[in-house]
Amino acid sequence: MRTRNATPADAAALADVLDELVTSDQRSKASDAEFVRSHYLAHPDLIRCAICEDDEGRALGLQSLKHARAGNPYGTPEGWGIIGTHVRPSAARRGVGRRLWAWSLSAARGAGLVKIEAYIGAENAAALAYYGQAGFETWRETDGAIGKVYTLD
């Protein structure tokens, strides 16, 4: 396995990761290559989008880290980071999330972030457990979602 910065050339491969999540009823949002480009690879608030691949170059997961700007759709406080993790269900429990988190944590430090929020659907037990294991703590709950925050030292 290897982890690296995602590029526009990865859009279709990352869309395939999201599509597998949709097919397995773990995601309901758009998953095509244009969505990946606009929301992850070329987003104006992007700090880093990382991709984890297997030894054959197949995308196993992605993690997006963005600056939280005023008026962001999650209500994350301005100046924090916003993180999102998507791992192909067929690659679950293989260390993909851990590798992506190490990559993003380095980028967060480089960007000078002091806090990062993961805004997670309250029914998404796997994501809640993942972020909890990574050191995120619940700091707010809204209708149907839980905000977990990681404080950088």
N, CA, C and O atoms as a GROMACS GRO file, in nm:
protein
  612
    1MET      N    1   0.084  -0.119   0.000
    1MET     CA    2   0.000   0.000   0.000
    1MET      C    3   0.088   0.124   0.000
    1MET      O    4   0.198   0.125   0.055
    2ARG      N    5   0.035   0.229  -0.064
    2ARG     CA    6   0.105   0.356  -0.057
    2ARG      C    7   0.002   0.469  -0.046
    2ARG      O    8  -0.112   0.456  -0.090
    3THR      N    9   0.045   0.578   0.014
    3THR     CA   10  -0.039   0.696   0.031
    3THR      C   11   0.033   0.812  -0.035
    3THR      O   12   0.155   0.825  -0.025
    4ARG      N   13  -0.044   0.898  -0.102
    4ARG     CA   14   0.015   1.014  -0.171
    4ARG      C   15  -0.092   1.120  -0.187
    4ARG      O   16  -0.209   1.098  -0.159
    5ASN      N   17  -0.048   1.238  -0.234
    5ASN     CA   18  -0.144   1.343  -0.268
    5ASN      C   19  -0.223   1.300  -0.390
    5ASN      O   20  -0.166   1.253  -0.488
    6ALA      N   21  -0.354   1.317  -0.384
    6ALA     CA   22  -0.438   1.289  -0.500
    6ALA      C   23  -0.422   1.402  -0.602
    6ALA      O   24  -0.400   1.517  -0.565
    7THR      N   25  -0.435   1.368  -0.728
    7THR     CA   26  -0.426   1.464  -0.838
    7THR      C   27  -0.553   1.457  -0.922
    7THR      O   28  -0.632   1.364  -0.906
    8PRO      N   29  -0.575   1.553  -1.012
    8PRO     CA   30  -0.693   1.546  -1.099
    8PRO      C   31  -0.701   1.416  -1.178
    8PRO      O   32  -0.811   1.372  -1.213
    9ALA      N   33  -0.589   1.355  -1.207
    9ALA     CA   34  -0.589   1.228  -1.281
    9ALA      C   35  -0.651   1.114  -1.199
    9ALA      O   36  -0.684   1.009  -1.255
   10ASP      N   37  -0.667   1.134  -1.068
   10ASP     CA   38  -0.724   1.031  -0.980
   10ASP      C   39  -0.876   1.041  -0.968
   10ASP      O   40  -0.936   0.959  -0.899
   11ALA      N   41  -0.938   1.138  -1.032
   11ALA     CA   42  -1.081   1.163  -1.012
   11ALA      C   43  -1.166   1.039  -1.037
   11ALA      O   44  -1.253   1.008  -0.956
   12ALA      N   45  -1.144   0.969  -1.145
   12ALA     CA   46  -1.227   0.852  -1.176
   12ALA      C   47  -1.205   0.740  -1.075
   12ALA      O   48  -1.300   0.674  -1.034
   13ALA      N   49  -1.081   0.718  -1.034
   13ALA     CA   50  -1.051   0.614  -0.935
   13ALA      C   51  -1.115   0.646  -0.800
   13ALA      O   52  -1.165   0.556  -0.733
   14LEU      N   53  -1.113   0.772  -0.761
   14LEU     CA   54  -1.174   0.812  -0.634
   14LEU      C   55  -1.326   0.806  -0.644
   14LEU      O   56  -1.392   0.773  -0.546
   15ALA      N   57  -1.381   0.838  -0.759
   15ALA     CA   58  -1.525   0.824  -0.780
   15ALA      C   59  -1.566   0.678  -0.766
   15ALA      O   60  -1.676   0.648  -0.717
   16ASP      N   61  -1.481   0.587  -0.808
   16ASP     CA   62  -1.509   0.444  -0.795
   16ASP      C   63  -1.514   0.404  -0.647
   16ASP      O   64  -1.597   0.321  -0.608
   17VAL      N   65  -1.427   0.462  -0.565
   17VAL     CA   66  -1.431   0.436  -0.420
   17VAL      C   67  -1.567   0.482  -0.366
   17VAL      O   68  -1.633   0.408  -0.293
   18LEU      N   69  -1.607   0.604  -0.400
   18LEU     CA   70  -1.735   0.657  -0.352
   18LEU      C   71  -1.852   0.575  -0.404
   18LEU      O   72  -1.949   0.553  -0.332
   19ASP      N   73  -1.843   0.529  -0.529
   19ASP     CA   74  -1.949   0.447  -0.587
   19ASP      C   75  -1.965   0.316  -0.510
   19ASP      O   76  -2.077   0.269  -0.489
   20GLU      N   77  -1.854   0.256  -0.469
   20GLU     CA   78  -1.864   0.132  -0.390
   20GLU      C   79  -1.934   0.160  -0.257
   20GLU      O   80  -2.008   0.075  -0.208
   21LEU      N   81  -1.910   0.276  -0.200
   21LEU     CA   82  -1.979   0.314  -0.076
   21LEU      C   83  -2.128   0.332  -0.100
   21LEU      O   84  -2.210   0.291  -0.017
   22VAL      N   85  -2.166   0.392  -0.212
   22VAL     CA   86  -2.307   0.410  -0.247
   22VAL      C   87  -2.372   0.274  -0.267
   22VAL      O   88  -2.481   0.248  -0.215
   23THR      N   89  -2.307   0.187  -0.342
   23THR     CA   90  -2.360   0.054  -0.371
   23THR      C   91  -2.383  -0.027  -0.244
   23THR      O   92  -2.476  -0.108  -0.237
   24SER      N   93  -2.298  -0.007  -0.144
   24SER     CA   94  -2.311  -0.081  -0.019
   24SER      C   95  -2.396  -0.006   0.085
   24SER      O   96  -2.396  -0.041   0.202
   25ASP      N   97  -2.467   0.097   0.040
   25ASP     CA   98  -2.556   0.177   0.126
   25ASP      C   99  -2.483   0.246   0.241
   25ASP      O  100  -2.541   0.266   0.348
   26GLN      N  101  -2.357   0.282   0.219
   26GLN     CA  102  -2.281   0.355   0.320
   26GLN      C  103  -2.262   0.501   0.282
   26GLN      O  104  -2.199   0.577   0.355
   27ARG      N  105  -2.317   0.541   0.168
   27ARG     CA  106  -2.309   0.679   0.121
   27ARG      C  107  -2.428   0.704   0.030
   27ARG      O  108  -2.471   0.615  -0.043
   28SER      N  109  -2.481   0.827   0.034
   28SER     CA  110  -2.596   0.858  -0.051
   28SER      C  111  -2.569   0.974  -0.146
   28SER      O  112  -2.651   1.002  -0.233
   29LYS      N  113  -2.456   1.042  -0.131
   29LYS     CA  114  -2.426   1.160  -0.214
   29LYS      C  115  -2.365   1.121  -0.347
   29LYS      O  116  -2.323   1.008  -0.369
   30ALA      N  117  -2.362   1.219  -0.437
   30ALA     CA  118  -2.304   1.201  -0.570
   30ALA      C  119  -2.165   1.140  -0.562
   30ALA      O  120  -2.093   1.158  -0.465
   31SER      N  121  -2.130   1.066  -0.667
   31SER     CA  122  -2.001   0.997  -0.662
   31SER      C  123  -1.927   0.996  -0.795
   31SER      O  124  -1.836   0.916  -0.814
   32ASP      N  125  -1.965   1.083  -0.888
   32ASP     CA  126  -1.897   1.081  -1.017
   32ASP      C  127  -1.766   1.160  -1.014
   32ASP      O  128  -1.738   1.230  -0.916
   33ALA      N  129  -1.689   1.149  -1.120
   33ALA     CA  130  -1.556   1.212  -1.125
   33ALA      C  131  -1.565   1.364  -1.114
   33ALA      O  132  -1.478   1.426  -1.054
   34GLU      N  133  -1.668   1.424  -1.170
   34GLU     CA  134  -1.682   1.571  -1.160
   34GLU      C  135  -1.705   1.614  -1.016
   34GLU      O  136  -1.651   1.714  -0.971
   35PHE      N  137  -1.786   1.537  -0.943
   35PHE     CA  138  -1.807   1.564  -0.800
   35PHE      C  139  -1.675   1.556  -0.725
   35PHE      O  140  -1.644   1.643  -0.644
   36VAL      N  141  -1.598   1.452  -0.752
   36VAL     CA  142  -1.467   1.436  -0.686
   36VAL      C  143  -1.378   1.556  -0.716
   36VAL      O  144  -1.312   1.609  -0.626
   37ARG      N  145  -1.375   1.598  -0.840
   37ARG     CA  146  -1.292   1.715  -0.876
   37ARG      C  147  -1.335   1.840  -0.801
   37ARG      O  148  -1.253   1.910  -0.742
   38SER      N  149  -1.465   1.868  -0.803
   38SER     CA  150  -1.512   1.994  -0.745
   38SER      C  151  -1.513   1.995  -0.593
   38SER      O  152  -1.490   2.100  -0.532
   39HIS      N  153  -1.540   1.882  -0.530
   39HIS     CA  154  -1.550   1.878  -0.384
   39HIS      C  155  -1.423   1.835  -0.312
   39HIS      O  156  -1.406   1.862  -0.193
   40TYR      N  157  -1.335   1.769  -0.382
   40TYR     CA  158  -1.213   1.720  -0.316
   40TYR      C  159  -1.085   1.770  -0.381
   40TYR      O  160  -1.001   1.828  -0.313
   41LEU      N  161  -1.070   1.751  -0.509
   41LEU     CA  162  -0.940   1.778  -0.573
   41LEU      C  163  -0.916   1.925  -0.605
   41LEU      O  164  -0.802   1.971  -0.600
   42ALA      N  165  -1.020   1.998  -0.638
   42ALA     CA  166  -1.003   2.139  -0.678
   42ALA      C  167  -1.084   2.234  -0.591
   42ALA      O  168  -1.110   2.347  -0.632
   43HIS      N  169  -1.123   2.191  -0.474
   43HIS     CA  170  -1.202   2.276  -0.385
   43HIS      C  171  -1.117   2.395  -0.341
   43HIS      O  172  -1.000   2.377  -0.307
   44PRO      N  173  -1.173   2.516  -0.340
   44PRO     CA  174  -1.092   2.634  -0.306
   44PRO      C  175  -1.037   2.634  -0.164
   44PRO      O  176  -0.940   2.705  -0.136
   45ASP      N  177  -1.096   2.558  -0.073
   45ASP     CA  178  -1.049   2.555   0.066
   45ASP      C  179  -0.960   2.434   0.095
   45ASP      O  180  -0.925   2.409   0.210
   46LEU      N  181  -0.925   2.359  -0.008
   46LEU     CA  182  -0.848   2.236   0.010
   46LEU      C  183  -0.710   2.261   0.070
   46LEU      O  184  -0.637   2.350   0.027
   47ILE      N  185  -0.677   2.182   0.170
   47ILE     CA  186  -0.541   2.175   0.222
   47ILE      C  187  -0.472   2.057   0.157
   47ILE      O  188  -0.363   2.071   0.100
   48ARG      N  189  -0.535   1.939   0.165
   48ARG     CA  190  -0.480   1.820   0.100
   48ARG      C  191  -0.590   1.717   0.081
   48ARG      O  192  -0.678   1.702   0.166
   49CYS      N  193  -0.585   1.648  -0.030
   49CYS     CA  194  -0.666   1.530  -0.053
   49CYS      C  195  -0.567   1.416  -0.076
   49CYS      O  196  -0.489   1.418  -0.170
   50ALA      N  197  -0.572   1.318   0.012
   50ALA     CA  198  -0.480   1.205   0.004
   50ALA      C  199  -0.553   1.083  -0.051
   50ALA      O  200  -0.673   1.065  -0.030
   51ILE      N  201  -0.479   1.002  -0.122
   51ILE     CA  202  -0.530   0.876  -0.176
   51ILE      C  203  -0.442   0.764  -0.123
   51ILE      O  204  -0.320   0.778  -0.114
   52CYS      N  205  -0.504   0.653  -0.088
   52CYS     CA  206  -0.430   0.532  -0.049
   52CYS      C  207  -0.461   0.427  -0.156
   52CYS      O  208  -0.577   0.403  -0.189
   53GLU      N  209  -0.356   0.366  -0.207
   53GLU     CA  210  -0.369   0.268  -0.314
   53GLU      C  211  -0.308   0.135  -0.272
   53GLU      O  212  -0.219   0.130  -0.187
   54ASP      N  213  -0.356   0.027  -0.332
   54ASP     CA  214  -0.294  -0.103  -0.310
   54ASP      C  215  -0.169  -0.114  -0.396
   54ASP      O  216  -0.134  -0.020  -0.468
   55ASP      N  217  -0.102  -0.226  -0.390
   55ASP     CA  218   0.024  -0.243  -0.462
   55ASP      C  219   0.008  -0.242  -0.614
   55ASP      O  220   0.105  -0.222  -0.687
   56GLU      N  221  -0.114  -0.262  -0.662
   56GLU     CA  222  -0.142  -0.258  -0.806
   56GLU      C  223  -0.189  -0.119  -0.851
   56GLU      O  224  -0.216  -0.098  -0.969
   57GLY      N  225  -0.199  -0.024  -0.758
   57GLY     CA  226  -0.241   0.111  -0.792
   57GLY      C  227  -0.391   0.134  -0.785
   57GLY      O  228  -0.438   0.240  -0.828
   58ARG      N  229  -0.467   0.040  -0.732
   58ARG     CA  230  -0.612   0.056  -0.718
   58ARG      C  231  -0.642   0.142  -0.596
   58ARG      O  232  -0.589   0.117  -0.488
   59ALA      N  233  -0.725   0.243  -0.614
   59ALA     CA  234  -0.761   0.333  -0.504
   59ALA      C  235  -0.842   0.257  -0.399
   59ALA      O  236  -0.941   0.192  -0.430
   60LEU      N  237  -0.796   0.267  -0.274
   60LEU     CA  238  -0.865   0.202  -0.163
   60LEU      C  239  -0.942   0.302  -0.078
   60LEU      O  240  -1.040   0.267  -0.013
   61GLY      N  241  -0.898   0.427  -0.079
   61GLY     CA  242  -0.965   0.528   0.002
   61GLY      C  243  -0.908   0.666  -0.023
   61GLY      O  244  -0.804   0.683  -0.086
   62LEU      N  245  -0.981   0.765   0.028
   62LEU     CA  246  -0.936   0.903   0.017
   62LEU      C  247  -0.969   0.975   0.147
   62LEU      O  248  -1.060   0.937   0.220
   63GLN      N  249  -0.894   1.080   0.172
   63GLN     CA  250  -0.922   1.166   0.287
   63GLN      C  251  -0.900   1.310   0.243
   63GLN      O  252  -0.795   1.345   0.190
   64SER      N  253  -1.000   1.390   0.267
   64SER     CA  254  -0.997   1.531   0.229
   64SER      C  255  -0.983   1.617   0.354
   64SER      O  256  -1.054   1.595   0.452
   65LEU      N  257  -0.893   1.713   0.350
   65LEU     CA  258  -0.875   1.809   0.459
   65LEU      C  259  -0.886   1.948   0.400
   65LEU      O  260  -0.812   1.984   0.309
   66LYS      N  261  -0.979   2.027   0.455
   66LYS     CA  262  -1.005   2.161   0.403
   66LYS      C  263  -1.001   2.262   0.518
   66LYS      O  264  -1.018   2.227   0.634
   67HIS      N  265  -0.978   2.388   0.481
   67HIS     CA  266  -0.994   2.499   0.576
   67HIS      C  267  -1.144   2.522   0.596
   67HIS      O  268  -1.220   2.521   0.500
   68ALA      N  269  -1.186   2.543   0.721
   68ALA     CA  270  -1.324   2.581   0.748
   68ALA      C  271  -1.336   2.732   0.731
   68ALA      O  272  -1.274   2.808   0.804
   69ARG      N  273  -1.415   2.772   0.637
   69ARG     CA  274  -1.441   2.914   0.612
   69ARG      C  275  -1.578   2.950   0.669
   69ARG      O  276  -1.660   2.862   0.694
   70ALA      N  277  -1.602   3.077   0.690
   70ALA     CA  278  -1.732   3.123   0.738
   70ALA      C  279  -1.840   3.074   0.643
   70ALA      O  280  -1.825   3.080   0.521
   71GLY      N  281  -1.950   3.024   0.700
   71GLY     CA  282  -2.062   2.980   0.619
   71GLY      C  283  -2.047   2.842   0.558
   71GLY      O  284  -2.124   2.806   0.470
   72ASN      N  285  -1.948   2.762   0.603
   72ASN     CA  286  -1.932   2.628   0.547
   72ASN      C  287  -2.055   2.544   0.578
   72ASN      O  288  -2.126   2.573   0.675
   73PRO      N  289  -2.084   2.441   0.499
   73PRO     CA  290  -2.210   2.366   0.513
   73PRO      C  291  -2.222   2.284   0.641
   73PRO      O  292  -2.331   2.235   0.671
   74TYR      N  293  -2.115   2.268   0.716
   74TYR     CA  294  -2.119   2.187   0.838
   74TYR      C  295  -2.131   2.271   0.964
   74TYR      O  296  -2.155   2.218   1.072
   75GLY      N  297  -2.113   2.402   0.951
   75GLY     CA  298  -2.114   2.487   1.069
   75GLY      C  299  -1.987   2.475   1.151
   75GLY      O  300  -1.983   2.515   1.268
   76THR      N  301  -1.882   2.420   1.091
   76THR     CA  302  -1.753   2.408   1.158
   76THR      C  303  -1.698   2.548   1.182
   76THR      O  304  -1.702   2.632   1.091
   77PRO      N  305  -1.646   2.576   1.301
   77PRO     CA  306  -1.592   2.709   1.328
   77PRO      C  307  -1.484   2.751   1.228
   77PRO      O  308  -1.398   2.672   1.190
   78GLU      N  309  -1.492   2.876   1.188
   78GLU     CA  310  -1.395   2.932   1.094
   78GLU      C  311  -1.254   2.918   1.152
   78GLU      O  312  -1.230   2.943   1.270
   79GLY      N  313  -1.162   2.879   1.066
   79GLY     CA  314  -1.023   2.863   1.106
   79GLY      C  315  -0.985   2.720   1.143
   79GLY      O  316  -0.866   2.687   1.147
   80TRP      N  317  -1.084   2.636   1.169
   80TRP     CA  318  -1.056   2.495   1.194
   80TRP      C  319  -1.036   2.424   1.061
   80TRP      O  320  -1.050   2.485   0.954
   81GLY      N  321  -1.003   2.297   1.067
   81GLY     CA  322  -1.001   2.212   0.949
   81GLY      C  323  -1.127   2.128   0.945
   81GLY      O  324  -1.189   2.102   1.048
   82ILE      N  325  -1.165   2.087   0.826
   82ILE     CA  326  -1.278   1.994   0.805
   82ILE      C  327  -1.220   1.871   0.736
   82ILE      O  328  -1.153   1.882   0.633
   83ILE      N  329  -1.247   1.755   0.793
   83ILE     CA  330  -1.192   1.631   0.738
   83ILE      C  331  -1.304   1.537   0.697
   83ILE      O  332  -1.408   1.530   0.762
   84GLY      N  333  -1.281   1.465   0.590
   84GLY     CA  334  -1.374   1.362   0.544
   84GLY      C  335  -1.295   1.242   0.496
   84GLY      O  336  -1.197   1.256   0.423
   85THR      N  337  -1.338   1.124   0.536
   85THR     CA  338  -1.267   1.001   0.504
   85THR      C  339  -1.362   0.905   0.433
   85THR      O  340  -1.476   0.887   0.475
   86HIS      N  341  -1.315   0.845   0.326
   86HIS     CA  342  -1.395   0.750   0.250
   86HIS      C  343  -1.307   0.631   0.213
   86HIS      O  344  -1.211   0.645   0.137
   87VAL      N  345  -1.340   0.515   0.269
   87VAL     CA  346  -1.262   0.394   0.243
   87VAL      C  347  -1.354   0.292   0.176
   87VAL      O  348  -1.466   0.267   0.222
   88ARG      N  349  -1.305   0.236   0.069
   88ARG     CA  350  -1.377   0.132  -0.005
   88ARG      C  351  -1.416   0.020   0.094
   88ARG      O  352  -1.328  -0.031   0.164
   89PRO      N  353  -1.543  -0.021   0.101
   89PRO     CA  354  -1.582  -0.127   0.194
   89PRO      C  355  -1.499  -0.254   0.179
   89PRO      O  356  -1.471  -0.322   0.278
   90SER      N  357  -1.461  -0.288   0.058
   90SER     CA  358  -1.381  -0.409   0.037
   90SER      C  359  -1.238  -0.394   0.091
   90SER      O  360  -1.163  -0.491   0.095
   91ALA      N  361  -1.200  -0.272   0.131
   91ALA     CA  362  -1.066  -0.247   0.187
   91ALA      C  363  -1.072  -0.216   0.337
   91ALA      O  364  -0.971  -0.179   0.396
   92ALA      N  365  -1.189  -0.232   0.397
   92ALA     CA  366  -1.204  -0.200   0.539
   92ALA      C  367  -1.116  -0.290   0.626
   92ALA      O  368  -1.089  -0.405   0.592
   93ARG      N  369  -1.072  -0.234   0.737
   93ARG     CA  370  -0.994  -0.307   0.840
   93ARG      C  371  -0.856  -0.350   0.789
   93ARG      O  372  -0.802  -0.450   0.835
   94ARG      N  373  -0.801  -0.273   0.694
   94ARG     CA  374  -0.668  -0.306   0.641
   94ARG      C  375  -0.567  -0.194   0.667
   94ARG      O  376  -0.456  -0.197   0.613
   95GLY      N  377  -0.603  -0.096   0.749
   95GLY     CA  378  -0.511   0.012   0.782
   95GLY      C  379  -0.515   0.131   0.689
   95GLY      O  380  -0.432   0.221   0.700
   96VAL      N  381  -0.611   0.132   0.596
   96VAL     CA  382  -0.621   0.242   0.500
   96VAL      C  383  -0.649   0.373   0.574
   96VAL      O  384  -0.581   0.473   0.549
   97GLY      N  385  -0.746   0.374   0.662
   97GLY     CA  386  -0.780   0.495   0.736
   97GLY      C  387  -0.664   0.547   0.820
   97GLY      O  388  -0.641   0.668   0.825
   98ARG      N  389  -0.591   0.458   0.883
   98ARG     CA  390  -0.474   0.498   0.963
   98ARG      C  391  -0.369   0.566   0.876
   98ARG      O  392  -0.312   0.667   0.915
   99ARG      N  393  -0.344   0.509   0.759
   99ARG     CA  394  -0.245   0.568   0.668
   99ARG      C  395  -0.290   0.705   0.619
   99ARG      O  396  -0.210   0.799   0.613
  100LEU      N  397  -0.416   0.717   0.584
  100LEU     CA  398  -0.468   0.845   0.538
  100LEU      C  399  -0.461   0.950   0.649
  100LEU      O  400  -0.424   1.065   0.624
  101TRP      N  401  -0.495   0.911   0.771
  101TRP     CA  402  -0.493   1.004   0.883
  101TRP      C  403  -0.351   1.055   0.909
  101TRP      O  404  -0.333   1.174   0.935
  102ALA      N  405  -0.253   0.970   0.903
  102ALA     CA  406  -0.114   1.015   0.923
  102ALA      C  407  -0.076   1.120   0.818
  102ALA      O  408  -0.010   1.218   0.849
  103TRP      N  409  -0.119   1.098   0.696
  103TRP     CA  410  -0.091   1.190   0.585
  103TRP      C  411  -0.160   1.324   0.610
  103TRP      O  412  -0.098   1.430   0.593
  104SER      N  413  -0.286   1.320   0.650
  104SER     CA  414  -0.363   1.443   0.673
  104SER      C  415  -0.315   1.518   0.797
  104SER      O  416  -0.312   1.641   0.798
  105LEU      N  417  -0.278   1.445   0.901
  105LEU     CA  418  -0.230   1.509   1.023
  105LEU      C  419  -0.104   1.591   0.994
  105LEU      O  420  -0.089   1.702   1.045
  106SER      N  421  -0.017   1.538   0.913
  106SER     CA  422   0.103   1.611   0.872
  106SER      C  423   0.065   1.739   0.797
  106SER      O  424   0.123   1.845   0.821
  107ALA      N  425  -0.032   1.729   0.708
  107ALA     CA  426  -0.077   1.846   0.632
  107ALA      C  427  -0.142   1.949   0.724
  107ALA      O  428  -0.124   2.069   0.706
  108ALA      N  429  -0.219   1.902   0.823
  108ALA     CA  430  -0.285   1.993   0.917
  108ALA      C  431  -0.182   2.073   0.996
  108ALA      O  432  -0.197   2.194   1.016
  109ARG      N  433  -0.079   2.005   1.040
  109ARG     CA  434   0.028   2.075   1.112
  109ARG      C  435   0.096   2.177   1.022
  109ARG      O  436   0.123   2.290   1.064
  110GLY      N  437   0.124   2.138   0.899
  110GLY     CA  438   0.187   2.228   0.804
  110GLY      C  439   0.101   2.350   0.773
  110GLY      O  440   0.154   2.457   0.743
  111ALA      N  441  -0.031   2.334   0.780
  111ALA     CA  442  -0.123   2.444   0.752
  111ALA      C  443  -0.149   2.530   0.876
  111ALA      O  444  -0.218   2.632   0.868
  112GLY      N  445  -0.095   2.489   0.990
  112GLY     CA  446  -0.113   2.566   1.112
  112GLY      C  447  -0.248   2.550   1.178
  112GLY      O  448  -0.288   2.636   1.257
  113LEU      N  449  -0.321   2.443   1.147
  113LEU     CA  450  -0.451   2.421   1.210
  113LEU      C  451  -0.433   2.388   1.358
  113LEU      O  452  -0.334   2.327   1.397
  114VAL      N  453  -0.530   2.430   1.439
  114VAL     CA  454  -0.528   2.393   1.581
  114VAL      C  455  -0.638   2.293   1.614
  114VAL      O  456  -0.628   2.221   1.713
  115LYS      N  457  -0.742   2.288   1.531
  115LYS     CA  458  -0.850   2.191   1.550
  115LYS      C  459  -0.900   2.144   1.413
  115LYS      O  460  -0.896   2.216   1.314
  116ILE      N  461  -0.946   2.019   1.412
  116ILE     CA  462  -1.004   1.959   1.291
  116ILE      C  463  -1.136   1.896   1.332
  116ILE      O  464  -1.144   1.826   1.433
  117GLU      N  465  -1.240   1.921   1.253
  117GLU     CA  466  -1.369   1.859   1.281
  117GLU      C  467  -1.406   1.757   1.174
  117GLU      O  468  -1.387   1.778   1.054
  118ALA      N  469  -1.458   1.644   1.223
  118ALA     CA  470  -1.524   1.546   1.138
  118ALA      C  471  -1.673   1.555   1.172
  118ALA      O  472  -1.711   1.536   1.287
  119TYR      N  473  -1.756   1.584   1.074
  119TYR     CA  474  -1.900   1.598   1.093
  119TYR      C  475  -1.963   1.472   1.038
  119TYR      O  476  -1.967   1.452   0.916
  120ILE      N  477  -2.013   1.386   1.126
  120ILE     CA  478  -2.047   1.248   1.093
  120ILE      C  479  -2.195   1.222   1.116
  120ILE      O  480  -2.252   1.266   1.216
  121GLY      N  481  -2.256   1.150   1.024
  121GLY     CA  482  -2.394   1.107   1.043
  121GLY      C  483  -2.405   1.024   1.171
  121GLY      O  484  -2.324   0.935   1.193
  122ALA      N  485  -2.503   1.054   1.254
  122ALA     CA  486  -2.516   0.987   1.384
  122ALA      C  487  -2.531   0.836   1.370
  122ALA      O  488  -2.498   0.762   1.463
  123GLU      N  489  -2.581   0.789   1.256
  123GLU     CA  490  -2.602   0.645   1.236
  123GLU      C  491  -2.477   0.575   1.180
  123GLU      O  492  -2.478   0.453   1.164
  124ASN      N  493  -2.373   0.649   1.152
  124ASN     CA  494  -2.252   0.593   1.090
  124ASN      C  495  -2.156   0.542   1.198
  124ASN      O  496  -2.056   0.608   1.230
  125ALA      N  497  -2.187   0.426   1.253
  125ALA     CA  498  -2.109   0.370   1.364
  125ALA      C  499  -1.963   0.349   1.326
  125ALA      O  500  -1.874   0.372   1.409
  126ALA      N  501  -1.936   0.305   1.204
  126ALA     CA  502  -1.798   0.279   1.163
  126ALA      C  503  -1.716   0.408   1.162
  126ALA      O  504  -1.602   0.409   1.210
  127ALA      N  505  -1.773   0.516   1.109
  127ALA     CA  506  -1.700   0.644   1.106
  127ALA      C  507  -1.681   0.700   1.246
  127ALA      O  508  -1.575   0.753   1.278
  128LEU      N  509  -1.783   0.689   1.329
  128LEU     CA  510  -1.770   0.737   1.466
  128LEU      C  511  -1.659   0.663   1.540
  128LEU      O  512  -1.581   0.723   1.613
  129ALA      N  513  -1.653   0.532   1.520
  129ALA     CA  514  -1.547   0.452   1.583
  129ALA      C  515  -1.410   0.489   1.527
  129ALA      O  516  -1.314   0.503   1.602
  130TYR      N  517  -1.400   0.504   1.396
  130TYR     CA  518  -1.273   0.539   1.332
  130TYR      C  519  -1.217   0.669   1.388
  130TYR      O  520  -1.101   0.675   1.429
  131TYR      N  521  -1.300   0.773   1.389
  131TYR     CA  522  -1.251   0.902   1.438
  131TYR      C  523  -1.222   0.897   1.588
  131TYR      O  524  -1.128   0.962   1.634
  132GLY      N  525  -1.299   0.821   1.663
  132GLY     CA  526  -1.270   0.805   1.805
  132GLY      C  527  -1.134   0.740   1.828
  132GLY      O  528  -1.058   0.783   1.914
  133GLN      N  529  -1.104   0.637   1.750
  133GLN     CA  530  -0.974   0.570   1.760
  133GLN      C  531  -0.860   0.661   1.718
  133GLN      O  532  -0.747   0.645   1.765
  134ALA      N  533  -0.888   0.757   1.631
  134ALA     CA  534  -0.784   0.851   1.585
  134ALA      C  535  -0.763   0.965   1.684
  134ALA      O  536  -0.675   1.049   1.663
  135GLY      N  537  -0.842   0.970   1.791
  135GLY     CA  538  -0.823   1.073   1.892
  135GLY      C  539  -0.921   1.189   1.885
  135GLY      O  540  -0.905   1.288   1.957
  136PHE      N  541  -1.023   1.179   1.800
  136PHE     CA  542  -1.126   1.282   1.792
  136PHE      C  543  -1.224   1.263   1.908
  136PHE      O  544  -1.254   1.150   1.946
  137GLU      N  545  -1.273   1.373   1.962
  137GLU     CA  546  -1.369   1.369   2.072
  137GLU      C  547  -1.498   1.440   2.032
  137GLU      O  548  -1.495   1.541   1.961
  138THR      N  549  -1.610   1.386   2.077
  138THR     CA  550  -1.739   1.449   2.047
  138THR      C  551  -1.744   1.585   2.115
  138THR      O  552  -1.715   1.598   2.234
  139TRP      N  553  -1.782   1.687   2.038
  139TRP     CA  554  -1.794   1.820   2.096
  139TRP      C  555  -1.931   1.882   2.069
  139TRP      O  556  -1.969   1.980   2.134
  140ARG      N  557  -2.007   1.826   1.973
  140ARG     CA  558  -2.142   1.877   1.949
  140ARG      C  559  -2.225   1.769   1.880
  140ARG      O  560  -2.173   1.680   1.813
  141GLU      N  561  -2.356   1.781   1.900
  141GLU     CA  562  -2.451   1.693   1.834
  141GLU      C  563  -2.561   1.780   1.776
  141GLU      O  564  -2.613   1.870   1.844
  142THR      N  565  -2.597   1.754   1.652
  142THR     CA  566  -2.706   1.825   1.587
  142THR      C  567  -2.808   1.721   1.541
  142THR      O  568  -2.790   1.602   1.566
  143ASP      N  569  -2.912   1.766   1.475
  143ASP     CA  570  -3.011   1.671   1.423
  143ASP      C  571  -2.946   1.575   1.326
  143ASP      O  572  -2.914   1.612   1.213
  144GLY      N  573  -2.925   1.452   1.369
  144GLY     CA  574  -2.874   1.348   1.281
  144GLY      C  575  -2.725   1.346   1.258
  144GLY      O  576  -2.677   1.265   1.179
  145ALA      N  577  -2.649   1.432   1.326
  145ALA     CA  578  -2.503   1.434   1.304
  145ALA      C  579  -2.429   1.459   1.435
  145ALA      O  580  -2.482   1.518   1.530
  146ILE      N  581  -2.306   1.413   1.436
  146ILE     CA  582  -2.218   1.432   1.551
  146ILE      C  583  -2.090   1.497   1.502
  146ILE      O  584  -2.029   1.451   1.406
  147GLY      N  585  -2.050   1.604   1.570
  147GLY     CA  586  -1.924   1.670   1.539
  147GLY      C  587  -1.817   1.620   1.632
  147GLY      O  588  -1.829   1.631   1.755
  148LYS      N  589  -1.712   1.563   1.575
  148LYS     CA  590  -1.598   1.518   1.654
  148LYS      C  591  -1.480   1.608   1.621
  148LYS      O  592  -1.459   1.643   1.505
  149VAL      N  593  -1.404   1.646   1.723
  149VAL     CA  594  -1.294   1.740   1.704
  149VAL      C  595  -1.162   1.677   1.749
  149VAL      O  596  -1.156   1.605   1.848
  150TYR      N  597  -1.060   1.707   1.674
  150TYR     CA  598  -0.923   1.668   1.709
  150TYR      C  599  -0.847   1.797   1.736
  150TYR      O  600  -0.848   1.889   1.654
  151THR      N  601  -0.782   1.804   1.851
  151THR     CA  602  -0.703   1.921   1.887
  151THR      C  603  -0.557   1.890   1.865
  151THR      O  604  -0.502   1.796   1.924
  152LEU      N  605  -0.493   1.968   1.780
  152LEU     CA  606  -0.350   1.949   1.752
  152LEU      C  607  -0.269   2.011   1.864
  152LEU      O  608  -0.307   2.114   1.919
  153ASP      N  609  -0.158   1.947   1.897
  153ASP     CA  610  -0.073   2.001   2.003
  153ASP      C  611   0.042   2.078   1.947
  153ASP      O  612   0.124   2.131   2.023
   0.00000   0.00000   0.00000
